[in-house]
């Protein structure tokens, strides 16, 4: 065999190899040629390959099962949007079923971590206030009633809250985006509502200190 190749010479061998390559991959080459948009010194530019973009139905079904297992809340959608925005800014791919699953699971992990941190720091009386605000979702609570709640808490834990103001007591809830003051009323946020749902679902105690 080496003697045969040597006898043919490199030009003949290259021609033969090219001919075989074209015959074997003629369909793929034909599809490639049909997608070429321009050829310049930077290389060949083509249209996207529809075969690559087409997702396997089984993979789509598997991805949907994983997505449904996480759920689709308002807070999750917001976090997913931020993650996608960050990836897009860095010119990274955000399409495809696998990417969708990974983004949603990352968002769920971030929200779960946030809830764990809140649970470790929040006062029991602040959880009680969140639940009261949740009862009047959309309507909000008057400042006088929130102030009355704080006064009651301050009297129960006089030593701990002796030098606290209402602003200092609510600072954590505002800082963690659990409540907002809107149109002169205190409202629980979507994050606050989902935190309460997370507490109930995971069986977390409401009897935190203070």
PETA-V281444 format. One line per field, one symbol per residue. ss: DSSP state (h for helix, s for strand, l for the rest). psi: psi as a letter, one per 30 degrees, with the letter a starting at -180 (. if undefined). A space follows every 10 residues. Layout:
ss->???
psi->???
This chain:
ss->lhhhhhhhlh hhhhhhhhhh hhhhlhhhhh hhhhhsssss llsssslllh hhhlllhhhh hhhhhhhhhh lllhhhhhhh hhhhhhhhhl llllllhhhh hhhhhhhhhh hhhhhhhhhh hllhhhhhhh hhhhhlllll sshhhhhhhh hhhhhhlhhh hllllhhhhh hhhhhlllss ssllsssslh hhhhhhhhhh hhllllllll
psi->eeeeeeeele eeeeeeeeee eeeeheeeee eeeffkflka ffakkllkjf eefkkkeeee eeeeeeeefe aileeeeeee eeeeeeeeeg hlkglkeeee eeeeeeeeee eeeeeeeeef fklefeeeee eeeffhkfel kkeeeeeeee eeeeeeheee gegkleeeef eeeeeghfll jkhglkkkle eeefeeeeee eggkkfhlk.
